[in-house]
Amino acid sequence: MTSRDSPREFEPTELAGFFSAPRWLRDLGASAWLAVGVTLAIVGAVWILTLTQTIVAPVITAAVVAAVASPVVHWLTARRLGRGVAAALVLIALVVLGIAIALVVVGGITAQFDALRSQLDSAKDTLAGWTTDLGVDREAVESAKDDVSSTLSSAVPALLAGVAGGLKALSSLVFFLGLTALSLFFLLKDGPLIRHWAEGHVRVPRPVARQISGRVLESLRGYFFGVTLVAAFNAVVVGLGALLLDVPLAGTIAAITFFGAYIPYLGAWGAGAFAVVIALGGAGPEAAGGMIVIQLLANGILQQMVQPIAYGTALGIHPLAVLIVTIAGGALFGAVGLILAAPLTSAVTRIATDLSREKDPVIARPQPDPVA
């Protein structure tokens, strides 16, 4: 046998790449582990924030208010006032405004509590009568009515217990408000310094950090300014509608409509259902039907006309995305998530768009119209 016919010796190194994973699978594995690490980091951060909610809750509240009110401080500073004096004036104005709103809303609801309860009882009886007319067994209707009454009766102590537990966790409401006011003063006074320090510690170039923080502040200011305008518009429309329909507790309905608007979708429609029930119990089915029409107009057609003016480009995300992130934020982070989910999601999407444009300068420059 010649050397040409002899078998070639096998080299183990020839199998070096035979059993290696393809490139796409390695990229998928790296991305999966990255997602796991990010998820664990978020869970750990939320857990730590939950343990320190005594100070975290006031600081978050103060940060949101400071983000919205800081332009007023800049305006006063431009009028040759010291920044500390301007921050103190804005803080005093916000405290006075908060006390006035609390006295009007809480005092009005407390003064009308007996009337409110009677209207709800009347609406419950009306709904039960309609159900009986539709052929439902009276015993079943009475049982359902009793269940609703017992549920509402037990819900009030449960709500009070929950509020008491929250206040206990914060030591006291006065302590919470005191920490919020103190944090708000320093954020208004030293906001630019704190922002400059934070931008230098995010491990990205300072211009990029400046752009990111600017987008977050822009989204928060635009969102809450727009929400306030929309809430005031809805409250006026619903309140006037309640007065025209001779619905009792029109002021209470307007106040609940105003504050409900700060929770996207859920708050507005929850306040609308409350108004319809009050109209049904206090003014009859015709007034309830009219209130339904007013709610559909206020939260539908008319709001779609006002929102583009109020929000401008504050959000820039689809309404379905707003609904999804609002519910998810509330499920994960409670009231803070309900209120901040939409503006923070808007900020994230805008930051991602800005960064992608920075990577691709062709996208950043407007392209000429090929027809022209």
Backbone hydrogen bonds, N-H to C=O, Kabsch-Sander energy under -0.5 kcal/mol:
donor,donor_aa,acceptor,acceptor_aa,energy
5,D,2,T,-0.7
6,S,2,T,-0.8
14,E,11,E,-1.9
15,L,12,P,-1.8
16,A,13,T,-1.6
18,F,15,L,-0.8
19,F,15,L,-0.9
26,R,22,P,-2.0
27,D,23,R,-2.5
28,L,24,W,-2.0
29,G,25,L,-2.3
30,A,26,R,-2.4
31,S,27,D,-2.4
32,A,28,L,-2.4
33,W,29,G,-2.4
34,L,30,A,-2.1
35,A,31,S,-2.5
36,V,32,A,-2.2
37,G,33,W,-2.5
38,V,34,L,-2.5
39,T,35,A,-2.4
40,L,36,V,-2.5
41,A,37,G,-2.2
42,I,38,V,-2.4
43,V,39,T,-2.8
44,G,40,L,-2.6
45,A,41,A,-2.3
46,V,42,I,-2.7
47,W,43,V,-2.4
48,I,44,G,-2.3
49,L,45,A,-2.5
50,T,46,V,-2.3
51,L,47,W,-1.9
52,T,48,I,-1.5
53,Q,50,T,-1.2
55,I,52,T,-1.4
56,V,52,T,-2.3
57,A,53,Q,-1.9
59,V,55,I,-1.8
60,I,56,V,-2.8
61,T,57,A,-2.3
62,A,58,P,-2.7
63,A,59,V,-2.6
64,V,60,I,-2.2
65,V,61,T,-2.1
66,A,62,A,-2.8
67,A,63,A,-2.3
68,V,64,V,-1.5
69,A,65,V,-2.6
70,S,66,A,-1.9
72,V,69,A,-1.1
73,V,69,A,-1.2
74,H,70,S,-2.4
75,W,71,P,-2.2
76,L,72,V,-2.4
77,T,73,V,-2.6
78,A,74,H,-2.1
79,R,75,W,-0.6
79,R,76,L,-0.7
80,R,77,T,-1.5
81,L,76,L,-1.2
86,A,82,G,-2.8
87,A,83,R,-2.6
88,A,84,G,-2.2
89,L,85,V,-2.4
90,V,86,A,-2.4
91,L,87,A,-2.4
92,I,88,A,-2.5
93,A,89,L,-2.4
94,L,90,V,-2.4
95,V,91,L,-2.4
96,V,92,I,-2.6
97,L,93,A,-2.4
98,G,94,L,-2.7
99,I,95,V,-2.5
100,A,96,V,-2.3
101,I,97,L,-2.5
102,A,98,G,-2.4
103,L,99,I,-2.5
104,V,100,A,-2.4
105,V,101,I,-2.9
106,V,102,A,-1.9
107,G,102,A,-0.8
107,G,103,L,-1.1
108,G,104,V,-1.7
109,I,105,V,-2.6
110,T,106,V,-2.6
111,A,107,G,-2.4
112,Q,108,G,-1.5
113,F,110,T,-1.2
116,L,112,Q,-2.8
117,R,113,F,-2.5
118,S,114,D,-2.1
119,Q,115,A,-2.2
120,L,116,L,-2.1
121,D,117,R,-2.2
122,S,118,S,-2.3
123,A,119,Q,-2.3
124,K,120,L,-2.1
125,D,121,D,-2.1
126,T,122,S,-2.3
127,L,123,A,-2.5
128,A,124,K,-2.0
129,G,125,D,-2.2
130,W,126,T,-2.2
131,T,127,L,-2.2
132,T,128,A,-2.0
133,D,129,G,-2.2
134,L,130,W,-1.4
135,G,132,T,-1.7
136,V,131,T,-1.7
141,V,137,D,-2.1
142,E,138,R,-3.0
143,S,139,E,-2.5
144,A,140,A,-2.6
145,K,141,V,-2.7
146,D,142,E,-2.5
147,D,143,S,-2.4
148,V,144,A,-2.5
149,S,145,K,-2.5
150,S,146,D,-2.9
151,T,147,D,-2.5
152,L,148,V,-2.8
153,S,149,S,-2.6
154,S,150,S,-2.4
155,A,151,T,-2.0
156,V,152,L,-1.6
158,A,154,S,-1.8
159,L,155,A,-3.0
160,L,156,V,-2.8
161,A,157,P,-2.7
162,G,158,A,-2.5
163,V,159,L,-2.7
164,A,160,L,-2.8
165,G,161,A,-2.6
166,G,162,G,-2.5
167,L,163,V,-2.8
168,K,164,A,-2.4
169,A,165,G,-2.3
170,L,166,G,-1.5
171,S,168,K,-1.6
172,S,170,L,-1.9
176,F,172,S,-2.3
177,L,173,L,-2.7
178,G,174,V,-2.5
179,L,175,F,-2.6
180,T,176,F,-2.4
181,A,177,L,-2.7
182,L,178,G,-2.5
183,S,179,L,-2.7
184,L,180,T,-2.6
185,F,181,A,-2.2
186,F,182,L,-1.9
187,L,183,S,-2.3
188,L,184,L,-2.4
189,K,185,F,-2.6
190,D,186,F,-3.0
191,G,187,L,-0.6
194,I,190,D,-2.6
195,R,191,G,-2.7
196,H,192,P,-2.4
197,W,193,L,-2.4
198,A,194,I,-2.6
199,E,195,R,-2.4
200,G,196,H,-1.1
201,H,198,A,-1.5
202,V,199,E,-0.6
209,A,205,P,-2.5
210,R,206,R,-2.8
211,Q,207,P,-2.0
212,I,208,V,-2.4
213,S,209,A,-2.6
214,G,210,R,-2.1
215,R,211,Q,-2.0
216,V,212,I,-2.1
217,L,213,S,-2.4
218,E,214,G,-2.5
219,S,215,R,-2.5
220,L,216,V,-2.3
221,R,217,L,-2.7
222,G,218,E,-2.5
223,Y,219,S,-2.5
224,F,220,L,-2.4
225,F,221,R,-2.3
226,G,222,G,-2.3
227,V,223,Y,-2.9
228,T,224,F,-2.1
229,L,225,F,-2.0
230,V,226,G,-2.7
231,A,227,V,-3.1
232,A,228,T,-2.5
233,F,229,L,-2.3
234,N,230,V,-2.8
235,A,231,A,-2.6
236,V,232,A,-2.2
237,V,233,F,-2.5
238,V,234,N,-3.0
239,G,235,A,-2.6
240,L,236,V,-2.6
241,G,237,V,-2.3
242,A,238,V,-2.5
243,L,239,G,-2.0
244,L,240,L,-2.6
245,L,241,G,-2.1
246,D,243,L,-1.0
247,V,242,A,-3.2
253,I,249,L,-2.4
254,A,250,A,-2.4
255,A,251,G,-2.3
256,I,252,T,-2.5
257,T,253,I,-2.2
258,F,254,A,-2.2
259,F,255,A,-2.3
260,G,256,I,-2.2
261,A,257,T,-1.1
261,A,258,F,-0.5
262,Y,259,F,-1.2
263,I,260,G,-1.6
266,L,264,P,-3.5
267,G,263,I,-1.5
268,A,263,I,-0.8
269,W,265,Y,-2.5
270,G,266,L,-2.0
271,A,267,G,-2.4
272,G,268,A,-1.9
273,A,269,W,-2.3
274,F,270,G,-1.9
275,A,271,A,-2.2
276,V,272,G,-2.2
277,V,273,A,-2.2
278,I,274,F,-2.2
279,A,275,A,-2.4
280,L,276,V,-2.4
281,G,277,V,-2.3
282,G,278,I,-2.5
283,A,279,A,-2.3
284,G,279,A,-0.8
284,G,280,L,-0.7
288,A,284,G,-1.9
289,G,285,P,-2.6
290,G,286,E,-2.3
291,M,287,A,-2.5
292,I,288,A,-2.1
293,V,289,G,-1.9
294,I,290,G,-2.2
295,Q,291,M,-2.6
296,L,292,I,-2.4
297,L,293,V,-2.2
298,A,294,I,-3.2
299,N,295,Q,-2.9
300,G,296,L,-0.6
301,I,296,L,-0.7
302,L,297,L,-1.9
303,Q,297,L,-0.9
304,Q,300,G,-2.1
305,M,301,I,-1.1
306,V,302,L,-1.6
307,Q,303,Q,-3.2
309,I,306,V,-0.6
310,A,306,V,-2.6
311,Y,307,Q,-3.3
312,G,307,Q,-0.7
312,G,308,P,-1.2
314,A,311,Y,-1.8
322,V,318,H,-2.0
323,L,319,P,-2.3
324,I,320,L,-2.4
325,V,321,A,-2.7
326,T,322,V,-2.0
327,I,323,L,-2.2
328,A,324,I,-2.6
329,G,325,V,-2.7
330,G,326,T,-2.4
331,A,327,I,-2.3
332,L,328,A,-2.0
333,F,329,G,-3.1
334,G,330,G,-1.6
336,V,333,F,-0.8
338,L,334,G,-2.0
339,I,335,A,-1.9
340,L,336,V,-2.6
341,A,337,G,-1.8
344,L,340,L,-2.1
345,T,341,A,-2.2
346,S,342,A,-2.3
347,A,343,P,-2.2
348,V,344,L,-2.4
349,T,345,T,-2.4
350,R,346,S,-2.1
351,I,347,A,-2.5
352,A,348,V,-2.6
353,T,349,T,-2.0
354,D,350,R,-2.4
355,L,351,I,-2.6
356,S,352,A,-2.2
357,R,353,T,-1.9
358,E,354,D,-1.9
359,K,355,L,-1.8
360,D,356,S,-1.7
363,I,360,D,-1.0
364,A,357,R,-0.5
364,A,360,D,-1.5
365,R,361,P,-1.5
